[in-house]
Amino acid sequence: MLNAIYIEQVEAFPDTTITLTNGKKFVVRESVQEVIRLANDFYRQVAVVRLPEGLGGSET
């Protein structure tokens, strides 16, 4: 499991390669699109990405 906060770059060489901010690289089975989706899901879970109005949170 990788911490999405440390992902700097995701590329296909053709294998999906994730480069972290410390320069380490990992080759993973998931597609680039899947890695991006999983990272976005993580950011939403930790509230780094704010949901658009009406899609969550408290209504005032």
C-alpha positions, 0 to 999 in steps of 0.5 A, spaced: 500 500 500 502 506 498 500 513 501 497 517 495 500 523 498 507 521 496 505 520 489 509 525 484 507 521 478 504 516 475 506 513 468 505 507 463 512 504 460 507 500 458 507 497 465 504 502 470 509 506 474 508 510 480 514 515 482 514 518 489 516 524 492 523 521 494 524 518 488 522 511 489 519 508 483 514 502 484 511 498 478 503 496 479 498 491 476 493 497 476 492 501 470 494 509 470 486 510 470 485 506 476 491 509 480 488 516 479 481 513 481 484 510 488 488 516 489 482 521 488 478 516 493 483 517 498 483 524 498 476 525 498 476 520 505 481 524 508 477 531 506 483 534 502 478 534 496 472 538 498 466 535 495 462 540 490 456 544 494 450 539 494 454 532 494 455 532 501 457 535 508 452 539 512 446 543 508 445 550 511 
